[in-house]
């Protein structure tokens, strides 16, 4: 067959699996997170479809609470000609790059940036998946595998349960582009170190731009180990050492701001470890994202004893297997929990390496078995293991569901068919037609709906509930909070970023320390500041003016009146209340005092104001802080003349000699202030907000965001990437016709 035939077959198979996507559906797993997703979808008039059980034990919703809202914010900002460095719409405001999750330079999301929608978001994920499959196919063939074996391995690489269940998350992208990193390492020319460094730096920048930090670091580590596994010498060490400033510079915008912010931030990993346990039965349980078909185990054996080496990835497989599954009998010890405890890395971070090695095993084992490169007794042992694993799968299907939930009989039927075909073809398996038939039967389970149940097809649209759309203009200068979980959010945490609504809640890996101390509720995860009850004092202290409440949520839901809350609007799903006694985002403090070192900041605020709003506790920072605060007055008027994400202008009139202006947006060193055209020091008020001393009369106040370290990091990344692009362009042209040597 023609050389380009099998990549076309690969694309056709991928298109077949994702056919509903091109009929207007998306595959985002909303039904896995009803407390966060269901309310907004139902209230927007969308059909809420449940498409199966959750196929991953890691209940992460970063794709919904972090990735999509951040990407919509970036899209909206670009249309206004602004590159967003500050996000004012969640957690009382936060720097975009400092939490390590903002990835605005993802080239696969170009269509989504142009037209933000769930469907275009899924298109971007499909393009990434297809690119990864093609890169993996190309890399296998560059290692000397035949076309059909490379095709089988590429299907296992791109359509395995883990990849599909994690496709919407930010860890699978790094996995999908790992073959590109291997290809680049294979093509490095130490005789041209600068051009090679440019090519490597661009690849690392691309992977960093689509993945979260932990997975990027792990994939990069595997890539460098792969590079040195083919030969360890001083020239390679010297090359990596001299090239490191270039790829560190290219990725500077992604690592420097989080590193600086982490010194003064709350990190949930310092408090809690999420330890996910696995067992060997996950390999044979179809509801698990570690599920291995017996036929894959069959080819794994063929690979382990085959003549083609791939020694490094045999080590990767062994390491991944031990880290995920190994539990010492009679002892409360596992490698996964130990790594998690000391290095903050969960077991599921090693799944991509496990599946990467398994995909190589499928391709290499298929070639070894059907090309007669295995010893006779190894072939017999592989067939016996195939029969035993298929029998074990059949046995497990009849064990109680409590022990192995999710085992599906139709999938077992496919396994039996595959096993039967391989056994029948055993004597004549070297015939090309039987080899192709066996390949088709092997990949068939990956293509059937009950094997791809992680793709939860629906037609949800990215739309704000009608009532919030009508009231959105009223919220333009105000902060809102939502009561959720009972039963659900109608403006989920962080989704103010997508609809330009300032939220008090937040979901993040890093928090400004005092913000977290003041507003986190201990009953919720350490990655969230969310609410399921009307916490009136907290709402007032974070500057909220409006509260969004589902009608079914106690005790406000559907209530005609409630102390401190004034009903503003309602529909069939939600009611919007105004906080009657809250001062809002901008106010002149009734009374102020300095923060007492060592005292609980929340208690000091409450003691000063008697649980009433409008009081300020000022931290002593900087040389221009007065020795005493003196008498201040709240009599005056505040007029907001400009309220943009990175610039705020106020006109404040006061009647008394001194006043303290408080802006309940997050305090950050990147924010600067001008008072009547002159530079002024911003005070840290109530732990995490901004303040400014004013004198009698009318003052023009301007706050603007200029984070020196973030801007410097962005400029370094831009310059480094442009330099790398120029160098890599010449590198690709000069090496276009140079053949690759297979690994033997």
C-alpha positions as CSV (number, residue, x, y, z in Angstrom):
1,X,0.0,0.0,0.0
2,X,1.0,3.6,-0.5
3,X,3.2,5.1,2.3
4,X,0.6,7.7,3.2
5,X,-2.4,5.3,3.3
6,X,-2.1,4.4,6.9
7,X,-2.0,7.9,8.3
8,X,-5.2,8.6,6.3
9,X,-6.8,5.5,7.8
10,X,-5.8,6.8,11.3
11,X,-7.5,10.1,10.6
12,X,-10.6,8.4,9.3
13,X,-10.9,6.2,12.4
14,X,-10.5,9.3,14.6
15,X,-13.2,11.1,12.6
16,X,-15.5,8.1,13.0
17,X,-15.1,8.1,16.8
18,X,-15.7,11.8,16.9
19,X,-18.4,11.9,14.3
20,X,-21.0,13.5,16.7
21,X,-18.6,16.5,17.1
22,X,-19.0,17.4,13.5
23,X,-22.8,17.1,13.8
24,X,-22.7,20.0,16.3
25,X,-22.3,18.1,19.6
26,X,-19.6,18.5,22.2
27,X,-18.1,15.9,24.6
28,X,-17.5,18.0,27.7
29,X,-18.4,15.9,30.8
30,X,-20.9,18.3,32.4
31,X,-22.9,15.5,34.0
32,X,-19.8,14.5,36.1
33,X,-20.0,17.8,38.0
34,X,-23.7,18.6,38.5
35,X,-23.0,21.0,41.5
36,X,-21.0,23.2,39.2
37,X,-22.4,22.7,35.7
38,X,-26.0,21.6,35.7
39,X,-27.6,24.9,37.0
40,X,-26.1,27.1,34.3
41,X,-27.0,24.7,31.5
42,X,-30.6,24.1,32.6
43,X,-31.2,27.8,33.3
44,X,-30.0,28.6,29.8
45,X,-32.7,26.4,28.3
46,X,-30.3,23.6,27.3
47,X,-31.2,19.9,27.5
48,X,-29.2,18.3,30.2
49,X,-28.1,14.9,29.0
50,X,-26.6,12.2,31.1
51,X,-24.3,10.0,29.1
52,X,-23.0,7.3,31.4
53,X,-21.0,6.9,34.5
54,X,-17.9,8.9,35.5
55,X,-15.0,7.2,33.9
56,X,-12.3,8.7,36.0
57,X,-11.8,8.6,39.8
58,X,-10.1,12.0,39.8
59,X,-13.1,14.4,40.1
60,X,-11.4,17.5,38.8
61,X,-13.3,20.2,37.1
62,X,-10.4,22.5,36.2
63,X,-11.5,22.4,32.5
64,X,-14.8,24.0,33.5
65,X,-13.8,26.2,36.4
66,X,-10.4,27.4,35.2
67,X,-9.5,26.6,31.6
68,X,-12.6,27.7,29.7
69,X,-13.3,30.9,31.7
70,X,-9.7,31.9,31.4
71,X,-9.7,31.3,27.6
72,X,-12.9,33.3,27.2
73,X,-11.4,36.2,29.1
74,X,-8.4,36.1,26.8
75,X,-10.6,36.0,23.7
76,X,-12.7,38.9,24.9
77,X,-9.6,40.9,25.9
78,X,-7.9,40.4,22.5
79,X,-11.0,41.8,20.8
80,X,-10.5,45.0,22.8
81,X,-6.8,45.1,21.9
82,X,-5.6,44.1,25.4
83,X,-3.4,41.3,26.5
84,X,-4.9,40.5,30.0
85,X,-2.5,40.5,32.9
86,X,-5.1,40.9,35.6
87,X,-8.4,39.1,35.9
88,X,-10.9,41.1,38.0
89,X,-13.8,38.7,37.7
90,X,-13.0,36.0,40.3
91,X,-11.7,35.9,43.8
92,X,-11.9,39.7,44.2
93,X,-9.4,39.9,41.4
94,X,-6.2,37.9,40.6
95,X,-3.2,38.1,38.3
96,X,-3.7,36.0,35.3
97,X,-0.3,34.2,35.1
98,X,0.5,33.9,38.8
99,X,-1.5,30.8,39.6
100,X,0.2,28.8,36.8
101,X,-3.0,27.8,35.1
102,X,-3.4,30.6,32.5
103,X,-2.4,29.3,29.0
104,X,-3.4,32.0,26.5
105,X,-0.8,31.1,23.8
106,X,-2.3,27.6,22.9
107,X,-2.3,27.5,19.1
108,X,-4.8,24.7,19.0
109,X,-7.4,27.0,20.6
110,X,-7.2,29.6,17.8
111,X,-10.8,28.8,16.6
112,X,-12.0,29.0,20.2
113,X,-10.4,32.4,20.7
114,X,-12.2,33.6,17.6
115,X,-15.5,32.2,18.6
116,X,-15.8,31.0,22.2
117,X,-18.2,28.1,22.5
118,X,-18.2,24.6,23.9
119,X,-18.2,23.2,20.4
120,X,-15.1,25.1,19.3
121,X,-13.4,24.2,22.5
122,X,-14.0,20.5,21.7
123,X,-12.8,21.1,18.2
124,X,-9.5,22.4,19.6
125,X,-9.2,19.3,21.8
126,X,-9.9,17.0,18.8
127,X,-7.2,18.8,16.7
128,X,-4.7,18.3,19.6
129,X,-5.7,14.6,19.8
130,X,-5.4,14.1,16.0
131,X,-2.0,15.9,16.0
132,X,-0.7,13.7,18.9
133,X,-1.9,10.5,17.1
134,X,-0.1,11.5,13.9
135,X,3.1,12.5,15.7
136,X,3.1,9.2,17.5
137,X,2.5,7.3,14.2
138,X,5.4,9.2,12.6
139,X,7.7,8.6,15.5
140,X,7.0,4.8,15.6
141,X,7.7,4.6,11.9
142,X,10.9,6.5,12.4
143,X,12.0,3.8,14.8
144,X,11.6,1.2,12.1
145,X,8.1,-0.2,12.8
146,X,6.0,-1.2,9.8
147,X,3.0,0.9,8.8
148,X,0.3,-1.5,10.2
149,X,2.0,-1.9,13.6
150,X,2.4,1.9,13.8
151,X,-1.3,2.3,13.1
152,X,-2.3,-0.1,15.8
153,X,-0.1,1.6,18.3
154,X,-1.4,5.0,17.4
155,X,-5.0,4.0,18.0
156,X,-4.0,2.6,21.4
157,X,-2.1,5.9,22.1
158,X,-5.0,8.2,21.2
159,X,-8.2,6.3,22.0
160,X,-7.3,4.6,25.3
161,X,-9.7,5.1,28.2
162,X,-7.3,7.4,30.1
163,X,-6.8,9.8,27.1
164,X,-10.5,10.1,26.4
165,X,-11.5,10.5,30.1
166,X,-8.9,13.2,30.5
167,X,-9.2,14.9,27.2
168,X,-10.9,18.0,28.6
169,X,-8.3,18.3,31.4
170,X,-5.0,20.0,31.2
171,X,-2.8,16.9,31.7
172,X,-3.6,15.0,28.6
173,X,-2.3,17.7,26.1
174,X,1.3,17.2,27.4
175,X,0.9,13.5,26.9
176,X,-0.5,13.9,23.4
177,X,2.5,16.0,22.3
178,X,5.1,13.9,24.0
179,X,5.9,12.1,20.6
180,X,6.7,15.5,19.1
181,X,9.3,16.0,21.9
182,X,10.8,12.6,21.1
183,X,10.9,13.4,17.4
184,X,12.7,16.7,18.2
185,X,15.3,14.9,20.4
186,X,15.9,12.4,17.6
187,X,16.6,15.2,15.2
188,X,18.9,17.2,17.3
189,X,22.2,17.9,15.5
190,X,25.0,18.6,18.0
191,X,27.1,19.9,15.1
192,X,24.6,22.8,14.9
193,X,23.9,23.5,18.6
194,X,22.2,26.9,18.3
195,X,19.6,25.7,15.7
196,X,19.0,22.5,17.7
197,X,18.5,24.5,20.9
198,X,16.0,26.7,19.1
199,X,14.0,23.7,17.9
200,X,14.0,22.1,21.3
201,X,13.0,25.4,23.0
202,X,10.0,26.0,20.7
203,X,8.8,22.4,21.3
204,X,9.0,22.9,25.1
205,X,7.3,26.2,24.8
206,X,4.5,24.6,22.8
207,X,4.0,21.8,25.4
208,X,4.1,24.3,28.2
209,X,1.5,26.5,26.5
210,X,-1.1,23.7,26.4
211,X,-0.5,21.9,29.7
212,X,-0.5,22.6,33.4
213,X,2.9,22.9,35.2
214,X,3.3,19.5,36.8
215,X,2.5,17.5,33.7
216,X,4.8,19.7,31.6
217,X,7.7,19.1,34.0
218,X,7.1,15.3,34.1
219,X,6.8,15.0,30.3
220,X,9.9,17.2,29.9
221,X,11.8,15.0,32.3
222,X,10.8,11.8,30.4
223,X,11.9,13.5,27.2
224,X,15.3,14.4,28.5
225,X,15.8,10.9,29.9
226,X,14.8,9.5,26.5
227,X,17.5,11.7,24.9
228,X,20.2,10.5,27.3
229,X,19.0,6.9,27.0
230,X,20.3,6.6,23.5
231,X,23.8,7.5,24.6
232,X,25.2,9.4,27.5
233,X,28.2,11.6,26.7
234,X,29.8,14.9,27.6
235,X,28.6,16.6,24.3
236,X,25.0,16.0,25.2
237,X,25.5,17.4,28.7
238,X,27.3,20.4,27.3
239,X,24.5,21.0,24.8
240,X,21.7,20.8,27.3
241,X,23.6,23.1,29.7
242,X,24.2,25.7,27.0
243,X,20.7,25.4,25.6
244,X,18.9,25.7,29.0
245,X,18.9,29.5,29.1
246,X,17.1,29.6,25.8
247,X,14.3,27.2,26.6
248,X,14.0,28.7,30.2
249,X,13.7,32.1,28.5
250,X,11.1,30.9,26.1
251,X,8.9,29.5,28.9
252,X,9.7,32.4,31.3
253,X,6.2,33.8,31.3
254,X,4.8,30.5,32.5
255,X,7.2,29.8,35.4
256,X,8.5,33.1,36.7
257,X,5.2,34.8,37.9
258,X,4.0,31.6,39.7
259,X,7.4,31.2,41.4
260,X,7.3,34.8,42.7
261,X,3.7,34.6,43.7
262,X,4.2,31.2,45.5
263,X,6.3,32.9,48.2
264,X,3.3,34.9,49.5
265,X,0.5,32.6,48.4
266,X,-1.6,29.8,50.0
267,X,-0.9,26.5,48.3
268,X,-3.3,23.7,49.1
269,X,-0.6,21.1,48.7
270,X,1.0,22.4,51.9
271,X,-2.1,21.3,53.8
272,X,-3.6,18.2,52.1
273,X,-2.5,15.4,49.8
274,X,-5.0,13.9,47.4
275,X,-4.1,10.2,47.4
276,X,-5.9,8.1,44.8
277,X,-5.5,4.4,45.3
278,X,-5.6,1.8,42.5
279,X,-5.6,-2.0,42.3
280,X,-4.8,-4.5,39.7
281,X,-8.5,-5.1,39.0
282,X,-8.5,-1.7,37.4
283,X,-6.7,-3.3,34.5
284,X,-9.7,-5.4,33.8
285,X,-12.6,-3.1,34.8
286,X,-14.0,-1.2,31.9
287,X,-15.2,1.6,34.0
288,X,-11.6,2.4,35.0
289,X,-9.4,4.7,33.0
290,X,-6.7,2.1,33.5
291,X,-8.6,-0.6,31.7
292,X,-6.5,-2.9,29.5
293,X,-8.1,-5.2,27.0
294,X,-6.8,-8.8,27.3
295,X,-5.5,-8.4,23.7
296,X,-3.3,-5.5,24.9
297,X,-1.9,-7.6,27.7
298,X,-1.2,-10.3,25.1
299,X,0.9,-7.9,23.0
300,X,2.5,-6.4,26.1
301,X,4.0,-9.9,26.7
302,X,5.1,-10.1,23.0
303,X,6.8,-6.7,23.4
304,X,8.6,-7.5,26.6
305,X,10.2,-10.5,25.1
306,X,10.5,-9.3,21.5
307,X,13.8,-8.6,19.7
308,X,13.1,-4.9,19.2
309,X,14.6,-3.1,22.2
310,X,12.7,0.1,23.2
311,X,14.6,-0.5,26.5
312,X,13.9,3.0,27.9
313,X,10.2,2.6,27.5
314,X,10.2,-0.8,29.1
315,X,11.7,1.0,32.1
316,X,9.0,3.7,31.8
317,X,6.3,1.0,31.8
318,X,7.7,-0.7,34.8
319,X,8.1,2.6,36.7
320,X,4.6,3.7,35.9
321,X,3.1,0.4,36.8
322,X,4.9,0.3,40.2
323,X,4.0,3.9,41.0
324,X,0.3,3.4,40.2
325,X,-0.4,-0.1,41.4
326,X,2.3,-1.3,43.9
327,X,0.9,-1.7,47.4
328,X,3.1,-3.6,49.9
329,X,1.0,-6.4,51.5
330,X,0.2,-6.0,55.2
331,X,1.8,-2.6,55.3
332,X,0.2,0.8,54.8
333,X,2.8,1.7,52.1
334,X,2.8,2.4,48.4
335,X,5.2,4.1,46.1
336,X,2.4,6.4,44.9
337,X,1.5,7.7,48.4
338,X,5.2,8.1,49.2
339,X,5.8,10.2,46.1
340,X,2.7,12.2,46.8
341,X,3.7,12.9,50.4
342,X,7.2,14.1,49.6
343,X,7.0,15.5,46.0
344,X,3.3,16.6,45.8
345,X,2.7,14.4,42.7
346,X,-0.5,12.3,42.6
347,X,-0.5,8.7,41.2
348,X,-2.6,9.7,38.2
349,X,0.2,11.9,36.9
350,X,2.0,8.7,36.1
351,X,-0.8,7.3,34.0
352,X,0.3,9.0,30.8
353,X,3.7,7.4,31.0
354,X,2.1,4.0,31.6
355,X,-0.2,4.4,28.6
356,X,2.7,5.8,26.5
357,X,4.6,2.6,27.2
358,X,1.5,0.4,26.6
359,X,0.9,2.0,23.2
360,X,4.5,1.3,22.2
361,X,4.0,-2.2,23.5
362,X,1.0,-2.7,21.3
363,X,2.8,-1.6,18.2
364,X,6.0,-3.4,18.9
365,X,4.3,-6.6,20.2
366,X,2.0,-6.7,17.2
367,X,5.0,-6.5,14.9
368,X,7.0,-9.1,16.9
369,X,4.1,-11.6,16.9
370,X,2.9,-11.3,13.4
371,X,6.4,-10.9,11.8
372,X,7.6,-14.1,13.4
373,X,10.4,-12.5,15.4
374,X,9.4,-14.2,18.7
375,X,10.7,-17.5,20.0
376,X,8.2,-20.3,19.7
377,X,7.8,-20.8,23.4
378,X,7.2,-17.1,24.0
379,X,4.5,-17.1,21.3
380,X,2.8,-20.1,23.0
381,X,3.1,-18.3,26.4
382,X,1.6,-15.1,24.9
383,X,-1.4,-17.1,23.6
384,X,-1.9,-18.8,27.0
385,X,-1.8,-15.4,28.7
386,X,-4.3,-14.2,26.2
387,X,-6.7,-17.0,27.0
388,X,-6.3,-16.6,30.7
389,X,-6.8,-12.9,30.7
390,X,-9.9,-13.2,28.5
391,X,-11.2,-15.9,30.9
392,X,-10.5,-13.7,33.9
393,X,-12.4,-10.9,32.2
394,X,-15.3,-13.3,31.7
395,X,-15.2,-14.4,35.3
396,X,-15.1,-10.8,36.6
397,X,-18.2,-10.0,34.6
398,X,-20.2,-12.5,36.8
399,X,-18.8,-11.3,40.1
400,X,-21.0,-8.9,42.1
401,X,-21.2,-5.3,40.9
402,X,-20.1,-4.1,44.3
403,X,-16.7,-5.6,43.7
404,X,-16.2,-4.5,40.1
405,X,-18.8,-1.9,39.1
406,X,-19.0,-1.0,35.4
407,X,-17.8,-4.2,33.8
408,X,-19.8,-4.4,30.6
409,X,-21.0,-7.6,28.8
410,X,-20.9,-6.1,25.2
411,X,-17.2,-5.2,25.7
412,X,-16.6,-8.7,26.8
413,X,-18.1,-9.9,23.6
414,X,-15.7,-7.8,21.6
415,X,-12.8,-9.2,23.6
416,X,-13.9,-12.8,23.0
417,X,-14.2,-12.0,19.2
418,X,-10.8,-10.5,19.1
419,X,-9.3,-13.4,21.1
420,X,-11.0,-16.0,18.8
421,X,-9.8,-14.3,15.6
422,X,-6.2,-14.2,16.8
423,X,-6.3,-17.9,17.9
424,X,-7.9,-19.0,14.6
425,X,-5.3,-17.0,12.7
426,X,-2.4,-18.4,14.7
427,X,-1.3,-20.9,12.1
428,X,-1.7,-18.6,9.2
429,X,-1.0,-15.3,10.8
430,X,1.8,-14.4,8.5
431,X,-0.6,-13.9,5.6
432,X,-1.1,-10.2,5.0
433,X,-4.9,-10.4,4.9
434,X,-5.1,-12.2,8.3
435,X,-2.7,-9.7,9.7
436,X,-4.8,-6.8,8.6
437,X,-8.0,-8.5,9.9
438,X,-6.3,-9.0,13.3
439,X,-5.2,-5.4,13.4
440,X,-8.8,-4.3,12.7
441,X,-10.2,-6.5,15.5
442,X,-7.6,-5.2,17.9
443,X,-8.5,-1.6,17.4
444,X,-12.2,-2.3,17.1
445,X,-12.9,-2.1,20.9
446,X,-11.4,1.4,20.9
447,X,-13.8,2.6,18.3
448,X,-17.1,1.3,19.6
449,X,-19.4,3.6,21.7
450,X,-19.3,1.5,24.9
451,X,-15.5,1.7,24.8
452,X,-15.5,5.5,24.3
453,X,-18.1,6.2,26.9
454,X,-15.9,8.9,28.3
455,X,-17.1,11.1,25.4
456,X,-20.3,12.4,26.9
457,X,-22.0,13.9,23.9
458,X,-24.4,16.8,24.4
459,X,-25.5,20.0,22.7
460,X,-24.9,22.5,25.5
461,X,-24.2,26.1,24.5
462,X,-22.1,28.6,26.4
463,X,-24.8,31.0,27.5
464,X,-25.6,32.9,30.7
465,X,-29.0,32.4,32.4
466,X,-31.6,34.9,31.0
467,X,-32.1,36.7,34.3
468,X,-28.4,37.3,34.8
469,X,-28.2,38.6,31.2
470,X,-30.9,41.2,32.1
471,X,-29.3,42.2,35.3
472,X,-25.7,42.2,34.0
473,X,-25.5,46.0,33.6
474,X,-26.5,46.5,37.2
475,X,-23.5,44.4,38.2
476,X,-21.0,46.3,36.2
477,X,-19.3,48.0,39.2
478,X,-20.5,45.6,41.8
479,X,-19.4,42.2,43.1
480,X,-21.7,39.2,43.1
481,X,-21.5,35.9,45.0
482,X,-23.5,32.7,44.4
483,X,-24.9,30.1,46.7
484,X,-24.4,26.6,45.2
485,X,-24.0,22.9,45.8
486,X,-27.6,22.9,47.2
487,X,-28.6,22.1,44.5
488,X,-26.3,23.8,42.0
489,X,-24.6,27.0,40.9
490,X,-26.2,29.2,38.3
491,X,-23.1,31.3,38.0
492,X,-20.3,28.8,38.8
493,X,-17.1,29.8,40.4
494,X,-14.7,31.6,38.1
495,X,-17.3,31.9,35.4
496,X,-17.6,35.7,36.0
497,X,-14.4,35.7,33.8
498,X,-16.4,34.5,30.8
499,X,-19.3,37.0,31.3
500,X,-17.5,40.0,32.7
501,X,-19.1,39.7,36.1
502,X,-17.0,40.3,39.3
503,X,-17.3,37.3,41.6
504,X,-16.2,36.9,45.2
505,X,-15.8,33.1,44.8
506,X,-12.8,31.4,43.3
507,X,-11.3,28.1,42.3
508,X,-7.5,28.1,42.1
509,X,-4.3,26.2,42.9
510,X,-2.8,29.4,44.5
511,X,-4.6,32.0,46.6
512,X,-3.6,35.3,48.1
513,X,-3.0,34.2,51.7
514,X,-5.2,36.6,53.6
515,X,-8.0,36.2,51.0
516,X,-8.0,32.5,51.7
517,X,-7.8,32.9,55.5
518,X,-10.7,35.4,55.5
519,X,-13.2,33.7,53.1
520,X,-12.4,29.9,52.8
521,X,-15.1,27.6,54.3
522,X,-13.5,24.6,55.9
523,X,-16.1,22.1,54.6
524,X,-15.1,22.7,51.0
525,X,-11.8,21.7,49.2
526,X,-8.7,23.8,49.8
527,X,-8.7,24.8,46.1
528,X,-12.0,26.7,46.5
529,X,-13.6,29.7,48.1
530,X,-17.3,28.8,47.6
531,X,-20.6,29.0,49.6
532,X,-23.7,26.9,50.1
533,X,-25.3,29.2,52.7
534,X,-25.9,32.9,53.0
535,X,-22.7,33.9,54.9
536,X,-23.8,37.6,55.3
537,X,-20.8,38.9,57.1
538,X,-18.4,37.3,54.7
539,X,-20.3,38.5,51.7
540,X,-20.2,42.1,53.0
541,X,-16.5,41.9,53.9
542,X,-15.5,40.8,50.4
543,X,-17.4,43.7,48.9
544,X,-20.4,41.8,47.5
545,X,-23.5,43.8,46.6
546,X,-25.6,41.0,45.1
547,X,-26.3,37.4,45.9
548,X,-27.4,34.8,43.3
549,X,-29.5,32.0,44.9
550,X,-31.2,28.9,43.3
551,X,-34.9,28.8,44.2
552,X,-34.4,25.4,45.8
553,X,-31.5,26.4,47.9
554,X,-32.2,26.9,51.7
555,X,-32.8,29.2,53.4
556,X,-33.0,32.1,50.9
557,X,-34.4,30.2,47.9
558,X,-37.9,31.4,47.1
559,X,-38.1,33.4,50.3
560,X,-40.2,36.6,50.0
561,X,-38.0,38.3,52.7
562,X,-34.9,37.6,54.7
563,X,-33.1,39.9,57.2
564,X,-30.3,41.9,55.4
565,X,-31.4,40.8,51.9
566,X,-33.6,42.8,49.5
567,X,-35.1,40.9,46.6
568,X,-34.2,42.4,43.3
569,X,-35.4,40.0,40.6
570,X,-36.3,36.3,40.1
571,X,-37.3,33.8,37.5
572,X,-38.1,30.1,37.5
573,X,-34.6,29.1,38.5
574,X,-32.9,31.8,40.6
575,X,-33.5,34.9,42.8
576,X,-31.1,37.8,42.9
577,X,-30.9,39.6,46.3
578,X,-29.1,42.9,47.2
579,X,-27.2,43.1,50.4
580,X,-29.0,45.8,52.3
581,X,-26.2,46.8,54.7
582,X,-23.1,46.1,52.6
583,X,-20.7,48.9,51.6
584,X,-19.8,47.3,48.3
585,X,-16.5,47.5,46.5
586,X,-15.7,51.2,47.1
587,X,-16.3,53.0,50.5
588,X,-14.8,55.5,52.9
589,X,-14.0,53.8,56.2
590,X,-16.0,54.7,59.3
591,X,-13.1,53.8,61.5
592,X,-9.6,52.4,61.1
593,X,-6.7,51.0,63.1
594,X,-3.4,49.3,62.4
595,X,-3.1,45.6,62.2
596,X,-1.8,43.9,65.3
597,X,1.0,41.5,64.6
598,X,0.1,37.9,65.5
599,X,-3.6,38.6,66.0
600,X,-6.2,37.0,63.8
601,X,-7.0,39.5,61.1
602,X,-10.6,38.4,60.8
603,X,-11.2,38.7,64.6
604,X,-9.6,42.2,64.6
605,X,-11.9,43.4,61.8
606,X,-15.0,42.0,63.6
607,X,-13.9,43.5,67.0
608,X,-13.3,46.9,65.4
609,X,-16.7,47.1,63.7
610,X,-18.9,44.9,65.9
611,X,-19.5,42.6,62.8
612,X,-20.7,45.6,60.8
613,X,-19.3,46.6,57.5
614,X,-17.3,49.7,56.8
615,X,-14.3,49.3,59.1
616,X,-10.7,49.0,58.1
617,X,-7.6,47.3,59.6
618,X,-4.4,48.7,57.9
619,X,-1.1,46.8,57.7
620,X,2.1,48.7,58.4
621,X,4.0,48.4,55.2
622,X,6.2,51.0,53.5
623,X,8.0,54.1,54.8
624,X,5.2,56.6,54.2
625,X,2.7,55.0,56.6
626,X,1.8,57.6,59.3
627,X,2.6,56.8,62.9
628,X,-1.1,57.1,63.8
629,X,-4.2,56.9,61.8
630,X,-5.9,59.8,63.6
631,X,-9.5,60.6,63.2
632,X,-11.0,59.7,59.8
633,X,-14.5,60.2,58.5
634,X,-16.7,58.3,56.1
635,X,-18.7,61.4,55.1
636,X,-18.2,62.0,51.4
637,X,-19.0,60.8,48.0
638,X,-17.4,58.4,45.6
639,X,-17.9,58.6,41.8
640,X,-16.6,55.8,39.6
641,X,-15.4,57.4,36.3
642,X,-13.6,54.4,34.9
643,X,-13.7,50.7,35.9
644,X,-11.7,48.5,33.6
645,X,-9.8,45.3,34.5
646,X,-6.4,47.0,34.8
647,X,-7.4,50.6,35.4
648,X,-9.8,52.2,37.9
649,X,-10.5,56.0,38.1
650,X,-12.4,57.6,41.0
651,X,-13.5,61.1,41.9
652,X,-13.8,61.3,45.7
653,X,-15.2,64.3,47.6
654,X,-14.6,64.4,51.4
655,X,-15.8,67.1,53.9
656,X,-13.4,66.2,56.8
657,X,-9.6,66.7,57.1
658,X,-8.8,62.9,56.6
659,X,-10.4,59.9,55.0
660,X,-9.5,56.4,54.1
661,X,-10.6,55.2,50.7
662,X,-11.0,51.4,50.5
663,X,-11.2,49.5,47.3
664,X,-12.2,45.9,47.9
665,X,-10.1,44.4,45.0
666,X,-7.2,42.2,45.7
667,X,-4.0,43.9,47.0
668,X,-1.0,43.1,44.7
669,X,2.4,44.7,44.4
670,X,1.7,45.2,40.6
671,X,-1.0,47.8,41.3
672,X,0.1,51.4,41.4
673,X,-1.9,54.6,42.4
674,X,-1.9,58.2,41.5
675,X,-3.6,60.8,43.7
676,X,-4.3,64.1,41.9
677,X,-1.7,63.2,39.3
678,X,1.0,62.3,41.8
679,X,2.3,58.8,42.7
680,X,0.8,57.5,46.0
681,X,1.4,54.5,48.2
682,X,-1.4,51.8,48.2
683,X,-2.2,50.5,51.7
684,X,-3.1,46.9,52.5
685,X,-6.5,47.0,54.1
686,X,-8.3,44.2,55.8
687,X,-5.7,41.7,54.9
688,X,-6.1,41.6,51.1
689,X,-7.6,44.8,49.8
690,X,-6.4,48.3,48.7
691,X,-6.6,51.5,50.5
692,X,-5.5,55.2,50.1
693,X,-5.4,58.1,52.5
694,X,-7.2,61.2,51.2
695,X,-7.3,64.8,52.4
696,X,-10.3,67.2,52.5
697,X,-11.8,68.2,49.2
698,X,-12.1,66.6,45.8
699,X,-9.5,64.1,44.9
700,X,-8.9,62.3,41.6
701,X,-7.7,58.8,42.3
702,X,-6.3,56.4,39.7
703,X,-5.3,52.8,40.2
704,X,-3.5,51.0,37.3
705,X,-1.8,47.6,37.0
706,X,1.9,47.4,36.0
707,X,3.5,44.2,37.3
708,X,7.2,44.6,36.5
709,X,8.1,41.0,36.9
710,X,5.3,39.7,34.7
711,X,5.9,42.2,31.9
712,X,9.6,41.4,32.0
713,X,8.9,37.7,31.8
714,X,6.5,38.2,28.9
715,X,9.1,40.3,27.0
716,X,11.8,37.6,27.7
717,X,9.5,34.9,26.4
718,X,8.5,36.9,23.3
719,X,12.2,37.7,22.4
720,X,13.3,34.1,23.1
721,X,10.5,32.6,21.0
722,X,11.2,35.0,18.1
723,X,14.9,34.1,18.3
724,X,14.1,30.4,18.4
725,X,11.7,30.7,15.5
726,X,14.3,32.2,13.3
727,X,16.9,29.6,14.3
728,X,14.5,26.6,14.0
729,X,13.3,27.7,10.5
730,X,16.8,27.4,9.2
731,X,17.2,24.1,11.1
732,X,14.1,22.5,9.5
733,X,15.1,23.6,6.0
734,X,18.6,22.1,6.4
735,X,17.4,18.8,7.8
736,X,14.3,18.3,5.8
737,X,15.8,15.5,3.7
738,X,17.9,13.9,6.3
739,X,16.7,10.3,7.1
740,X,16.3,9.1,10.7
741,X,18.1,6.0,12.1
742,X,15.9,3.4,13.6
743,X,16.5,2.4,17.3
744,X,17.6,-1.1,17.5
